[in-house]
């Protein structure tokens, strides 16, 4: 159990580093590309990132996998929140950038946030599944900048941004859970649509 939480913390730290470089870049396109260092290292090291693993629950829908997801999410939260407060203290300029970013996020309504999270979930599943199935990082290199530049919401990155912003309010808590829900729904859409066909193909072969 501690190992799974620790793996989640490691992933949260890396997402925080990706978020930090994004906040530090005046050019959002460069920042979006540099953010990919987070998921690249997470996948290569095998760390537990909730948004990268939730989509695979369609195939691995057992208690052990669900437990690992939950513990990984807890670790992600610990890692990002701790790093967020540390970055806000050490680099106040990034804290100010995070505050401006998060203030805008809170202007979204529930449906907007949910849909933005859903599309990010689809892209996160694609990025990780292409890496796993094809042993290829091209999905990571393109899907991550796409979700950032499109304005989609990534729950673990948002945990970092809100911690770095110093915004502590019930609306922020609700926002994060809405994004987690959206990410989760989005991540299982493609696997659900192809699951039965895959099973049928496996039986025929």
C-alpha atoms as an extended CHARMM CRD file, in Angstrom:
* protein
*
       205  EXT
         1         1  UNK       CA              0.0000000000        0.0000000000        0.0000000000  PROA      1               0.0000000000
         2         2  UNK       CA              2.7870000000        2.4240000000        0.8950000000  PROA      2               0.0000000000
         3         3  UNK       CA              4.5750000000        1.5380000000       -2.3310000000  PROA      3               0.0000000000
         4         4  UNK       CA              1.5130000000        2.5240000000       -4.4010000000  PROA      4               0.0000000000
         5         5  UNK       CA              1.1090000000        5.7880000000       -2.5050000000  PROA      5               0.0000000000
         6         6  UNK       CA              4.8200000000        6.5300000000       -2.9500000000  PROA      6               0.0000000000
         7         7  UNK       CA              4.5360000000        5.8520000000       -6.6830000000  PROA      7               0.0000000000
         8         8  UNK       CA              1.6240000000        8.2920000000       -6.8080000000  PROA      8               0.0000000000
         9         9  UNK       CA              3.6360000000       10.9130000000       -4.9130000000  PROA      9               0.0000000000
        10        10  UNK       CA              6.4790000000       10.5440000000       -7.4360000000  PROA      10              0.0000000000
        11        11  UNK       CA              4.0300000000       11.1130000000      -10.2830000000  PROA      11              0.0000000000
        12        12  UNK       CA              2.5920000000       14.1340000000       -8.4730000000  PROA      12              0.0000000000
        13        13  UNK       CA              6.0670000000       15.6300000000       -8.0830000000  PROA      13              0.0000000000
        14        14  UNK       CA              6.7610000000       15.2400000000      -11.7960000000  PROA      14              0.0000000000
        15        15  UNK       CA              3.4110000000       16.7860000000      -12.7440000000  PROA      15              0.0000000000
        16        16  UNK       CA              4.2960000000       19.6840000000      -10.4450000000  PROA      16              0.0000000000
        17        17  UNK       CA              7.5810000000       20.1690000000      -12.2790000000  PROA      17              0.0000000000
        18        18  UNK       CA              5.7180000000       20.1760000000      -15.5840000000  PROA      18              0.0000000000
        19        19  UNK       CA              3.2180000000       22.6610000000      -14.1700000000  PROA      19              0.0000000000
        20        20  UNK       CA              6.0080000000       24.8680000000      -12.8550000000  PROA      20              0.0000000000
        21        21  UNK       CA              7.7390000000       25.1490000000      -16.2080000000  PROA      21              0.0000000000
        22        22  UNK       CA              4.3890000000       25.9020000000      -17.8510000000  PROA      22              0.0000000000
        23        23  UNK       CA              3.7550000000       28.7360000000      -15.3760000000  PROA      23              0.0000000000
        24        24  UNK       CA              7.2940000000       30.0310000000      -15.8920000000  PROA      24              0.0000000000
        25        25  UNK       CA              7.0040000000       30.2990000000      -19.6830000000  PROA      25              0.0000000000
        26        26  UNK       CA              5.7440000000       33.5300000000      -21.1960000000  PROA      26              0.0000000000
        27        27  UNK       CA              5.0890000000       31.6210000000      -24.4120000000  PROA      27              0.0000000000
        28        28  UNK       CA              2.2450000000       29.1570000000      -23.7490000000  PROA      28              0.0000000000
        29        29  UNK       CA              3.2090000000       27.0140000000      -26.7460000000  PROA      29              0.0000000000
        30        30  UNK       CA              6.7140000000       26.4450000000      -25.4150000000  PROA      30              0.0000000000
        31        31  UNK       CA              5.2970000000       25.8360000000      -21.9400000000  PROA      31              0.0000000000
        32        32  UNK       CA              2.8400000000       23.2400000000      -23.2740000000  PROA      32              0.0000000000
        33        33  UNK       CA              5.6080000000       21.3490000000      -25.0610000000  PROA      33              0.0000000000
        34        34  UNK       CA              7.9270000000       21.4400000000      -22.0440000000  PROA      34              0.0000000000
        35        35  UNK       CA              5.1300000000       20.1220000000      -19.8150000000  PROA      35              0.0000000000
        36        36  UNK       CA              5.4970000000       16.7860000000      -21.6370000000  PROA      36              0.0000000000
        37        37  UNK       CA              8.6300000000       16.0870000000      -19.5730000000  PROA      37              0.0000000000
        38        38  UNK       CA              6.2650000000       15.1460000000      -16.7360000000  PROA      38              0.0000000000
        39        39  UNK       CA              4.3260000000       12.3680000000      -18.4850000000  PROA      39              0.0000000000
        40        40  UNK       CA              7.3910000000       11.1810000000      -20.3910000000  PROA      40              0.0000000000
        41        41  UNK       CA              9.2670000000       10.5380000000      -17.1450000000  PROA      41              0.0000000000
        42        42  UNK       CA              6.1630000000        9.1090000000      -15.4160000000  PROA      42              0.0000000000
        43        43  UNK       CA              5.6520000000        6.5490000000      -18.1870000000  PROA      43              0.0000000000
        44        44  UNK       CA              9.3240000000        5.6710000000      -18.5180000000  PROA      44              0.0000000000
        45        45  UNK       CA              9.6720000000        5.2010000000      -14.7490000000  PROA      45              0.0000000000
        46        46  UNK       CA              6.3120000000        3.4630000000      -14.3330000000  PROA      46              0.0000000000
        47        47  UNK       CA              4.9490000000        5.8420000000      -11.6920000000  PROA      47              0.0000000000
        48        48  UNK       CA              1.2500000000        5.8480000000      -10.8160000000  PROA      48              0.0000000000
        49        49  UNK       CA             -0.6290000000        8.7780000000      -12.3510000000  PROA      49              0.0000000000
        50        50  UNK       CA             -4.4010000000        8.5670000000      -11.9040000000  PROA      50              0.0000000000
        51        51  UNK       CA             -5.2710000000       10.2040000000      -15.2140000000  PROA      51              0.0000000000
        52        52  UNK       CA             -2.9130000000        7.8870000000      -17.0610000000  PROA      52              0.0000000000
        53        53  UNK       CA             -4.3110000000        4.7140000000      -15.4940000000  PROA      53              0.0000000000
        54        54  UNK       CA             -8.0510000000        5.1950000000      -14.9780000000  PROA      54              0.0000000000
        55        55  UNK       CA             -8.8710000000        4.3300000000      -18.6060000000  PROA      55              0.0000000000
        56        56  UNK       CA             -7.4410000000        0.8330000000      -18.2120000000  PROA      56              0.0000000000
        57        57  UNK       CA            -10.0060000000       -0.0130000000      -15.5300000000  PROA      57              0.0000000000
        58        58  UNK       CA            -12.2630000000       -1.1580000000      -18.3900000000  PROA      58              0.0000000000
        59        59  UNK       CA            -10.0000000000       -4.1630000000      -18.8990000000  PROA      59              0.0000000000
        60        60  UNK       CA             -8.6500000000       -4.5170000000      -15.3570000000  PROA      60              0.0000000000
        61        61  UNK       CA            -11.8610000000       -3.9420000000      -13.4080000000  PROA      61              0.0000000000
        62        62  UNK       CA            -10.9700000000       -5.7500000000      -10.1920000000  PROA      62              0.0000000000
        63        63  UNK       CA            -10.5890000000       -4.6630000000       -6.5830000000  PROA      63              0.0000000000
        64        64  UNK       CA             -6.8000000000       -4.6990000000       -6.7170000000  PROA      64              0.0000000000
        65        65  UNK       CA             -6.6490000000       -2.3440000000       -9.6980000000  PROA      65              0.0000000000
        66        66  UNK       CA             -9.2940000000       -0.0480000000       -8.2160000000  PROA      66              0.0000000000
        67        67  UNK       CA             -7.3960000000        0.0180000000       -4.9170000000  PROA      67              0.0000000000
        68        68  UNK       CA             -4.1860000000        0.8790000000       -6.7290000000  PROA      68              0.0000000000
        69        69  UNK       CA             -5.9390000000        3.7070000000       -8.5460000000  PROA      69              0.0000000000
        70        70  UNK       CA             -7.2970000000        5.1290000000       -5.2850000000  PROA      70              0.0000000000
        71        71  UNK       CA             -3.9420000000        4.9540000000       -3.5240000000  PROA      71              0.0000000000
        72        72  UNK       CA             -2.2210000000        6.4130000000       -6.5760000000  PROA      72              0.0000000000
        73        73  UNK       CA             -4.6700000000        9.3300000000       -6.6100000000  PROA      73              0.0000000000
        74        74  UNK       CA             -3.9840000000        9.9370000000       -2.9300000000  PROA      74              0.0000000000
        75        75  UNK       CA             -0.2610000000        9.9730000000       -3.6760000000  PROA      75              0.0000000000
        76        76  UNK       CA             -0.7990000000       12.3110000000       -6.6300000000  PROA      76              0.0000000000
        77        77  UNK       CA             -2.6570000000       14.7300000000       -4.3410000000  PROA      77              0.0000000000
        78        78  UNK       CA              0.0460000000       14.6000000000       -1.6640000000  PROA      78              0.0000000000
        79        79  UNK       CA              2.8260000000       15.1730000000       -4.1950000000  PROA      79              0.0000000000
        80        80  UNK       CA              1.1730000000       18.0330000000       -6.0740000000  PROA      80              0.0000000000
        81        81  UNK       CA             -0.1580000000       19.8960000000       -3.0350000000  PROA      81              0.0000000000
        82        82  UNK       CA              3.1870000000       19.7050000000       -1.2170000000  PROA      82              0.0000000000
        83        83  UNK       CA              5.0570000000       20.8600000000       -4.3210000000  PROA      83              0.0000000000
        84        84  UNK       CA              2.5070000000       23.5880000000       -4.9860000000  PROA      84              0.0000000000
        85        85  UNK       CA              3.0060000000       25.1790000000       -1.5890000000  PROA      85              0.0000000000
        86        86  UNK       CA              6.7860000000       24.7480000000       -1.8760000000  PROA      86              0.0000000000
        87        87  UNK       CA              6.8710000000       26.4550000000       -5.2820000000  PROA      87              0.0000000000
        88        88  UNK       CA              4.6360000000       29.2820000000       -4.0440000000  PROA      88              0.0000000000
        89        89  UNK       CA              7.0660000000       29.8820000000       -1.1740000000  PROA      89              0.0000000000
        90        90  UNK       CA             10.2900000000       29.5210000000       -3.1730000000  PROA      90              0.0000000000
        91        91  UNK       CA              9.2120000000       31.2580000000       -6.3980000000  PROA      91              0.0000000000
        92        92  UNK       CA              6.4930000000       33.8260000000       -5.6080000000  PROA      92              0.0000000000
        93        93  UNK       CA              6.2420000000       34.8060000000       -9.2850000000  PROA      93              0.0000000000
        94        94  UNK       CA              4.9570000000       31.3320000000      -10.1280000000  PROA      94              0.0000000000
        95        95  UNK       CA              2.4780000000       31.5550000000       -7.2770000000  PROA      95              0.0000000000
        96        96  UNK       CA              1.1110000000       34.7670000000       -8.7630000000  PROA      96              0.0000000000
        97        97  UNK       CA              0.8350000000       33.1390000000      -12.2010000000  PROA      97              0.0000000000
        98        98  UNK       CA             -0.9820000000       30.1640000000      -10.6660000000  PROA      98              0.0000000000
        99        99  UNK       CA             -3.3890000000       32.4760000000       -8.8400000000  PROA      99              0.0000000000
       100       100  UNK       CA             -4.3150000000       34.2510000000      -12.0700000000  PROA      100             0.0000000000
       101       101  UNK       CA             -4.7560000000       30.9130000000      -13.8440000000  PROA      101             0.0000000000
       102       102  UNK       CA             -6.9220000000       29.3970000000      -11.1100000000  PROA      102             0.0000000000
       103       103  UNK       CA             -9.0880000000       32.4760000000      -10.7180000000  PROA      103             0.0000000000
       104       104  UNK       CA            -10.0610000000       32.0580000000      -14.3530000000  PROA      104             0.0000000000
       105       105  UNK       CA            -10.7740000000       28.3650000000      -13.8520000000  PROA      105             0.0000000000
       106       106  UNK       CA            -13.2520000000       29.1250000000      -11.0800000000  PROA      106             0.0000000000
       107       107  UNK       CA            -15.2660000000       31.2560000000      -13.5020000000  PROA      107             0.0000000000
       108       108  UNK       CA            -16.2540000000       28.0740000000      -15.3670000000  PROA      108             0.0000000000
       109       109  UNK       CA            -19.5690000000       26.4250000000      -14.5680000000  PROA      109             0.0000000000
       110       110  UNK       CA            -19.9410000000       22.7310000000      -13.7080000000  PROA      110             0.0000000000
       111       111  UNK       CA            -20.7620000000       21.5750000000      -17.2480000000  PROA      111             0.0000000000
       112       112  UNK       CA            -17.8760000000       23.5080000000      -18.7880000000  PROA      112             0.0000000000
       113       113  UNK       CA            -15.3990000000       22.0690000000      -16.3100000000  PROA      113             0.0000000000
       114       114  UNK       CA            -16.7470000000       18.5360000000      -16.7120000000  PROA      114             0.0000000000
       115       115  UNK       CA            -16.4970000000       18.6520000000      -20.5050000000  PROA      115             0.0000000000
       116       116  UNK       CA            -12.9960000000       20.1210000000      -20.3980000000  PROA      116             0.0000000000
       117       117  UNK       CA            -11.9780000000       17.3320000000      -18.0390000000  PROA      117             0.0000000000
       118       118  UNK       CA            -13.6190000000       14.7280000000      -20.2770000000  PROA      118             0.0000000000
       119       119  UNK       CA            -11.6330000000       15.7070000000      -23.3580000000  PROA      119             0.0000000000
       120       120  UNK       CA             -8.4090000000       15.7740000000      -21.3480000000  PROA      120             0.0000000000
       121       121  UNK       CA             -9.2090000000       12.2550000000      -20.1170000000  PROA      121             0.0000000000
       122       122  UNK       CA             -9.5140000000       11.0240000000      -23.7010000000  PROA      122             0.0000000000
       123       123  UNK       CA             -6.1430000000       12.4960000000      -24.6190000000  PROA      123             0.0000000000
       124       124  UNK       CA             -4.4460000000       11.1570000000      -21.5000000000  PROA      124             0.0000000000
       125       125  UNK       CA             -5.7190000000        7.6470000000      -22.2300000000  PROA      125             0.0000000000
       126       126  UNK       CA             -4.4720000000        7.9080000000      -25.8110000000  PROA      126             0.0000000000
       127       127  UNK       CA             -1.0440000000        9.1740000000      -24.7390000000  PROA      127             0.0000000000
       128       128  UNK       CA             -0.4760000000        6.3360000000      -22.2750000000  PROA      128             0.0000000000
       129       129  UNK       CA             -2.1130000000        3.5580000000      -24.3240000000  PROA      129             0.0000000000
       130       130  UNK       CA             -0.0230000000        4.3820000000      -27.4000000000  PROA      130             0.0000000000
       131       131  UNK       CA              3.0880000000        4.2910000000      -25.2220000000  PROA      131             0.0000000000
       132       132  UNK       CA              2.1130000000        0.9450000000      -23.6850000000  PROA      132             0.0000000000
       133       133  UNK       CA              0.8480000000       -0.7820000000      -26.8070000000  PROA      133             0.0000000000
       134       134  UNK       CA              3.2760000000        0.6070000000      -29.3960000000  PROA      134             0.0000000000
       135       135  UNK       CA              6.2600000000        1.3990000000      -27.1460000000  PROA      135             0.0000000000
       136       136  UNK       CA              6.1570000000        4.8480000000      -28.7080000000  PROA      136             0.0000000000
       137       137  UNK       CA              6.2390000000        8.2850000000      -27.0640000000  PROA      137             0.0000000000
       138       138  UNK       CA              4.6090000000       10.1260000000      -29.9780000000  PROA      138             0.0000000000
       139       139  UNK       CA              1.2250000000       10.1130000000      -28.2020000000  PROA      139             0.0000000000
       140       140  UNK       CA              2.7480000000       11.8210000000      -25.1750000000  PROA      140             0.0000000000
       141       141  UNK       CA              4.5750000000       14.4160000000      -27.2640000000  PROA      141             0.0000000000
       142       142  UNK       CA              1.3950000000       15.4690000000      -29.0560000000  PROA      142             0.0000000000
       143       143  UNK       CA             -1.5180000000       14.7160000000      -26.7010000000  PROA      143             0.0000000000
       144       144  UNK       CA             -0.1430000000       16.7120000000      -23.7670000000  PROA      144             0.0000000000
       145       145  UNK       CA              0.4190000000       20.0050000000      -25.6230000000  PROA      145             0.0000000000
       146       146  UNK       CA             -2.9600000000       19.5160000000      -27.3510000000  PROA      146             0.0000000000
       147       147  UNK       CA             -4.9390000000       19.2600000000      -24.1040000000  PROA      147             0.0000000000
       148       148  UNK       CA             -3.0980000000       22.2330000000      -22.6020000000  PROA      148             0.0000000000
       149       149  UNK       CA             -3.4520000000       24.5240000000      -25.6130000000  PROA      149             0.0000000000
       150       150  UNK       CA             -7.0900000000       23.5100000000      -26.1290000000  PROA      150             0.0000000000
       151       151  UNK       CA             -7.9100000000       24.5860000000      -22.5650000000  PROA      151             0.0000000000
       152       152  UNK       CA             -8.8800000000       21.1240000000      -21.3180000000  PROA      152             0.0000000000
       153       153  UNK       CA             -8.5680000000       20.3560000000      -17.6020000000  PROA      153             0.0000000000
       154       154  UNK       CA             -6.1610000000       17.8750000000      -15.9990000000  PROA      154             0.0000000000
       155       155  UNK       CA             -7.1120000000       17.1460000000      -12.3860000000  PROA      155             0.0000000000
       156       156  UNK       CA             -3.6340000000       16.3600000000      -11.0670000000  PROA      156             0.0000000000
       157       157  UNK       CA             -2.0750000000       19.4110000000      -12.7050000000  PROA      157             0.0000000000
       158       158  UNK       CA             -4.9500000000       21.5040000000      -11.3510000000  PROA      158             0.0000000000
       159       159  UNK       CA             -4.2180000000       20.2430000000       -7.8390000000  PROA      159             0.0000000000
       160       160  UNK       CA             -0.7180000000       21.6630000000       -8.2300000000  PROA      160             0.0000000000
       161       161  UNK       CA             -1.9400000000       24.9490000000       -9.6920000000  PROA      161             0.0000000000
       162       162  UNK       CA             -4.4440000000       25.5240000000       -6.8950000000  PROA      162             0.0000000000
       163       163  UNK       CA             -1.8960000000       24.6970000000       -4.1950000000  PROA      163             0.0000000000
       164       164  UNK       CA              0.6040000000       27.0580000000       -5.8170000000  PROA      164             0.0000000000
       165       165  UNK       CA             -2.0960000000       29.7440000000       -6.1220000000  PROA      165             0.0000000000
       166       166  UNK       CA             -2.8530000000       29.7220000000       -2.4040000000  PROA      166             0.0000000000
       167       167  UNK       CA             -6.5910000000       29.6770000000       -3.1640000000  PROA      167             0.0000000000
       168       168  UNK       CA             -8.3450000000       27.6360000000       -0.4730000000  PROA      168             0.0000000000
       169       169  UNK       CA            -12.1230000000       27.6650000000       -0.8050000000  PROA      169             0.0000000000
       170       170  UNK       CA            -14.9860000000       25.2160000000       -1.2220000000  PROA      170             0.0000000000
       171       171  UNK       CA            -15.3740000000       26.2000000000       -4.8940000000  PROA      171             0.0000000000
       172       172  UNK       CA            -11.8110000000       25.0590000000       -5.5900000000  PROA      172             0.0000000000
       173       173  UNK       CA            -12.4890000000       21.7240000000       -3.8940000000  PROA      173             0.0000000000
       174       174  UNK       CA            -15.6120000000       21.2290000000       -5.9990000000  PROA      174             0.0000000000
       175       175  UNK       CA            -13.7320000000       22.2300000000       -9.1430000000  PROA      175             0.0000000000
       176       176  UNK       CA            -11.0550000000       19.5860000000       -8.5980000000  PROA      176             0.0000000000
       177       177  UNK       CA            -13.5840000000       16.7940000000       -8.0340000000  PROA      177             0.0000000000
       178       178  UNK       CA            -15.4840000000       17.8570000000      -11.1440000000  PROA      178             0.0000000000
       179       179  UNK       CA            -12.2930000000       17.6110000000      -13.1880000000  PROA      179             0.0000000000
       180       180  UNK       CA            -11.4970000000       14.1990000000      -11.6720000000  PROA      180             0.0000000000
       181       181  UNK       CA            -14.9790000000       13.0420000000      -12.7200000000  PROA      181             0.0000000000
       182       182  UNK       CA            -14.5170000000       14.4630000000      -16.2110000000  PROA      182             0.0000000000
       183       183  UNK       CA            -11.0690000000       12.9020000000      -16.6070000000  PROA      183             0.0000000000
       184       184  UNK       CA            -12.4350000000        9.5430000000      -15.4570000000  PROA      184             0.0000000000
       185       185  UNK       CA            -15.3910000000        9.5900000000      -17.8700000000  PROA      185             0.0000000000
       186       186  UNK       CA            -13.2410000000       10.7150000000      -20.7780000000  PROA      186             0.0000000000
       187       187  UNK       CA            -10.5530000000        8.1170000000      -20.1540000000  PROA      187             0.0000000000
       188       188  UNK       CA            -12.9730000000        5.1820000000      -20.3750000000  PROA      188             0.0000000000
       189       189  UNK       CA            -14.8970000000        6.3050000000      -23.4720000000  PROA      189             0.0000000000
       190       190  UNK       CA            -12.5600000000        4.8560000000      -26.1040000000  PROA      190             0.0000000000
       191       191  UNK       CA            -11.8270000000        1.6010000000      -24.2280000000  PROA      191             0.0000000000
       192       192  UNK       CA            -15.5500000000        1.0300000000      -23.6310000000  PROA      192             0.0000000000
       193       193  UNK       CA            -16.3670000000        1.6010000000      -27.2950000000  PROA      193             0.0000000000
       194       194  UNK       CA            -13.7390000000       -0.9260000000      -28.4290000000  PROA      194             0.0000000000
       195       195  UNK       CA            -13.8310000000       -3.4340000000      -25.5340000000  PROA      195             0.0000000000
       196       196  UNK       CA            -16.5040000000       -5.7980000000      -26.9040000000  PROA      196             0.0000000000
       197       197  UNK       CA            -14.9620000000       -5.8440000000      -30.3670000000  PROA      197             0.0000000000
       198       198  UNK       CA            -11.5600000000       -6.5980000000      -28.8880000000  PROA      198             0.0000000000
       199       199  UNK       CA            -12.9780000000       -9.4810000000      -26.8600000000  PROA      199             0.0000000000
       200       200  UNK       CA            -14.7470000000      -10.8270000000      -29.9530000000  PROA      200             0.0000000000
       201       201  UNK       CA            -11.5320000000      -10.6620000000      -32.0030000000  PROA      201             0.0000000000
       202       202  UNK       CA             -9.6260000000      -12.4850000000      -29.2600000000  PROA      202             0.0000000000
       203       203  UNK       CA            -12.2030000000      -15.3040000000      -29.1920000000  PROA      203             0.0000000000
       204       204  UNK       CA            -12.1100000000      -15.6940000000      -32.9820000000  PROA      204             0.0000000000
       205       205  UNK       CA             -8.3200000000      -15.8680000000      -32.9750000000  PROA      205             0.0000000000
